Amino acid sequence: MGNDVVRIYDVGVAGMEGALPSVVAGMVNVPVIAVPTSVGYGASFGGIAALLGMLNSCANGVAVVNIDNGFGAGCMASLINHGTRD
Protein backbone atom coordinates (compact mmCIF):
# COMPACT_ATOMS: atom_id res chain seq x y z
CA MET A 1 0.00 0.00 0.00
CA GLY A 2 3.02 2.30 -0.24
CA ASN A 3 3.70 2.76 3.48
CA ASP A 4 7.06 3.00 5.21
CA VAL A 5 7.53 0.74 8.24
CA VAL A 6 9.56 1.46 11.37
CA ARG A 7 10.14 -1.55 13.61
CA ILE A 8 10.64 -1.30 17.36
CA TYR A 9 12.13 -4.40 18.96
CA ASP A 10 11.93 -5.64 22.57
CA VAL A 11 9.74 -3.00 24.16
CA GLY A 12 9.54 -4.92 27.43
CA VAL A 13 6.04 -6.41 27.32
CA ALA A 14 5.51 -10.15 27.33
CA GLY A 15 2.28 -12.04 26.85
CA MET A 16 -0.95 -11.46 24.97
CA GLU A 17 -3.07 -9.70 27.59
CA GLY A 18 -3.43 -6.51 25.59
CA ALA A 19 -0.82 -4.25 27.25
CA LEU A 20 1.43 -3.78 24.21
CA PRO A 21 -0.63 -1.02 22.48
CA SER A 22 -0.46 1.14 25.62
CA VAL A 23 3.32 0.72 25.79
CA VAL A 24 3.78 1.52 22.10
CA ALA A 25 1.47 4.54 22.32
CA GLY A 26 3.70 5.90 25.07
CA MET A 27 6.73 5.62 22.78
CA VAL A 28 5.40 7.13 19.53
CA ASN A 29 3.63 10.32 18.48
CA VAL A 30 1.27 8.71 15.94
CA PRO A 31 -1.99 6.77 16.31
CA VAL A 32 -1.71 3.14 17.42
CA ILE A 33 -4.26 0.63 16.18
CA ALA A 34 -4.65 -2.24 18.64
CA VAL A 35 -5.64 -5.68 17.32
CA PRO A 36 -6.63 -8.23 19.98
CA THR A 37 -6.13 -11.85 18.93
CA SER A 38 -8.31 -14.84 19.70
CA VAL A 39 -5.19 -16.88 20.49
CA GLY A 40 -3.85 -16.37 23.98
CA TYR A 41 -2.86 -18.16 27.13
CA GLY A 42 -4.59 -18.68 30.44
CA ALA A 43 -7.99 -17.02 30.63
CA SER A 44 -7.93 -15.27 27.26
CA PHE A 45 -11.60 -16.09 26.58
CA GLY A 46 -11.04 -16.14 22.81
CA GLY A 47 -9.62 -12.61 22.74
CA ILE A 48 -12.14 -10.93 25.05
CA ALA A 49 -9.52 -10.38 27.78
CA ALA A 50 -7.14 -8.65 25.35
CA LEU A 51 -10.00 -6.65 23.80
CA LEU A 52 -11.14 -5.33 27.18
CA GLY A 53 -7.56 -4.55 28.21
CA MET A 54 -7.01 -2.55 25.03
CA LEU A 55 -10.32 -0.71 25.32
CA ASN A 56 -9.38 0.34 28.85
CA SER A 57 -6.02 1.80 27.82
CA CYS A 58 -5.22 5.18 29.34
CA ALA A 59 -2.65 5.99 26.64
CA ASN A 60 -3.54 8.72 24.15
CA GLY A 61 -4.00 7.77 20.52
CA VAL A 62 -4.96 4.08 20.89
CA ALA A 63 -7.79 2.86 18.65
CA VAL A 64 -9.03 -0.72 18.96
CA VAL A 65 -10.47 -2.92 16.21
CA ASN A 66 -12.40 -6.14 16.74
CA ILE A 67 -10.77 -9.45 17.63
CA ASP A 68 -8.56 -10.85 14.82
CA ASN A 69 -9.36 -7.92 12.48
CA GLY A 70 -5.79 -7.42 11.26
CA PHE A 71 -6.96 -6.69 7.72
CA GLY A 72 -9.24 -3.87 8.89
CA ALA A 73 -6.49 -2.49 11.10
CA GLY A 74 -4.02 -2.52 8.22
CA CYS A 75 -6.47 -0.73 5.93
CA MET A 76 -7.20 1.89 8.59
CA ALA A 77 -3.48 2.41 9.24
CA SER A 78 -2.90 2.99 5.54
CA LEU A 79 -5.76 5.48 5.37
CA ILE A 80 -4.39 7.36 8.37
CA ASN A 81 -0.90 7.29 6.88
CA HIS A 82 -2.03 8.65 3.53
CA GLY A 83 -4.61 11.05 4.99
CA THR A 84 -7.34 10.07 2.53
CA ARG A 85 -10.28 7.74 1.98
CA ASP A 86 -9.94 7.67 -1.82
TORLO-537107 format. One record per residue (C-alpha): x, y, z. Coordinates in Angstrom, 2 decimals, always signed. Example, Ala and Ser with C-alpha at 12.3 -4.5 7.8 and 13.67 -1.06 7.14 Angstrom:
TORLO-537107
@X->+12.30; Y->-4.50; Z->+7.80;
@X->+13.67; Y->-1.06; Z->+7.14;
This chain:
TORLO-537107
@X->+0.00; Y->+0.00; Z->+0.00;
@X->+3.02; Y->+2.30; Z->-0.24;
@X->+3.70; Y->+2.76; Z->+3.48;
@X->+7.06; Y->+3.00; Z->+5.21;
@X->+7.53; Y->+0.74; Z->+8.24;
@X->+9.56; Y->+1.46; Z->+11.37;
@X->+10.14; Y->-1.55; Z->+13.61;
@X->+10.64; Y->-1.30; Z->+17.36;
@X->+12.13; Y->-4.40; Z->+18.96;
@X->+11.93; Y->-5.64; Z->+22.57;
@X->+9.74; Y->-3.00; Z->+24.16;
@X->+9.54; Y->-4.92; Z->+27.43;
@X->+6.04; Y->-6.41; Z->+27.32;
@X->+5.51; Y->-10.15; Z->+27.33;
@X->+2.28; Y->-12.04; Z->+26.85;
@X->-0.95; Y->-11.46; Z->+24.97;
@X->-3.07; Y->-9.70; Z->+27.59;
@X->-3.43; Y->-6.51; Z->+25.59;
@X->-0.82; Y->-4.25; Z->+27.25;
@X->+1.43; Y->-3.78; Z->+24.21;
@X->-0.63; Y->-1.02; Z->+22.48;
@X->-0.46; Y->+1.14; Z->+25.62;
@X->+3.32; Y->+0.72; Z->+25.79;
@X->+3.78; Y->+1.52; Z->+22.10;
@X->+1.47; Y->+4.54; Z->+22.32;
@X->+3.70; Y->+5.90; Z->+25.07;
@X->+6.73; Y->+5.62; Z->+22.78;
@X->+5.40; Y->+7.13; Z->+19.53;
@X->+3.63; Y->+10.32; Z->+18.48;
@X->+1.27; Y->+8.71; Z->+15.94;
@X->-1.99; Y->+6.77; Z->+16.31;
@X->-1.71; Y->+3.14; Z->+17.42;
@X->-4.26; Y->+0.63; Z->+16.18;
@X->-4.65; Y->-2.24; Z->+18.64;
@X->-5.64; Y->-5.68; Z->+17.32;
@X->-6.63; Y->-8.23; Z->+19.98;
@X->-6.13; Y->-11.85; Z->+18.93;
@X->-8.31; Y->-14.84; Z->+19.70;
@X->-5.19; Y->-16.88; Z->+20.49;
@X->-3.85; Y->-16.37; Z->+23.98;
@X->-2.86; Y->-18.16; Z->+27.13;
@X->-4.59; Y->-18.68; Z->+30.44;
@X->-7.99; Y->-17.02; Z->+30.63;
@X->-7.93; Y->-15.27; Z->+27.26;
@X->-11.60; Y->-16.09; Z->+26.58;
@X->-11.04; Y->-16.14; Z->+22.81;
@X->-9.62; Y->-12.61; Z->+22.74;
@X->-12.14; Y->-10.93; Z->+25.05;
@X->-9.52; Y->-10.38; Z->+27.78;
@X->-7.14; Y->-8.65; Z->+25.35;
@X->-10.00; Y->-6.65; Z->+23.80;
@X->-11.14; Y->-5.33; Z->+27.18;
@X->-7.56; Y->-4.55; Z->+28.21;
@X->-7.01; Y->-2.55; Z->+25.03;
@X->-10.32; Y->-0.71; Z->+25.32;
@X->-9.38; Y->+0.34; Z->+28.85;
@X->-6.02; Y->+1.80; Z->+27.82;
@X->-5.22; Y->+5.18; Z->+29.34;
@X->-2.65; Y->+5.99; Z->+26.64;
@X->-3.54; Y->+8.72; Z->+24.15;
@X->-4.00; Y->+7.77; Z->+20.52;
@X->-4.96; Y->+4.08; Z->+20.89;
@X->-7.79; Y->+2.86; Z->+18.65;
@X->-9.03; Y->-0.72; Z->+18.96;
@X->-10.47; Y->-2.92; Z->+16.21;
@X->-12.40; Y->-6.14; Z->+16.74;
@X->-10.77; Y->-9.45; Z->+17.63;
@X->-8.56; Y->-10.85; Z->+14.82;
@X->-9.36; Y->-7.92; Z->+12.48;
@X->-5.79; Y->-7.42; Z->+11.26;
@X->-6.96; Y->-6.69; Z->+7.72;
@X->-9.24; Y->-3.87; Z->+8.89;
@X->-6.49; Y->-2.49; Z->+11.10;
@X->-4.02; Y->-2.52; Z->+8.22;
@X->-6.47; Y->-0.73; Z->+5.93;
@X->-7.20; Y->+1.89; Z->+8.59;
@X->-3.48; Y->+2.41; Z->+9.24;
@X->-2.90; Y->+2.99; Z->+5.54;
@X->-5.76; Y->+5.48; Z->+5.37;
@X->-4.39; Y->+7.36; Z->+8.37;
@X->-0.90; Y->+7.29; Z->+6.88;
@X->-2.03; Y->+8.65; Z->+3.53;
@X->-4.61; Y->+11.05; Z->+4.99;
@X->-7.34; Y->+10.07; Z->+2.53;
@X->-10.28; Y->+7.74; Z->+1.98;
@X->-9.94; Y->+7.67; Z->-1.82;
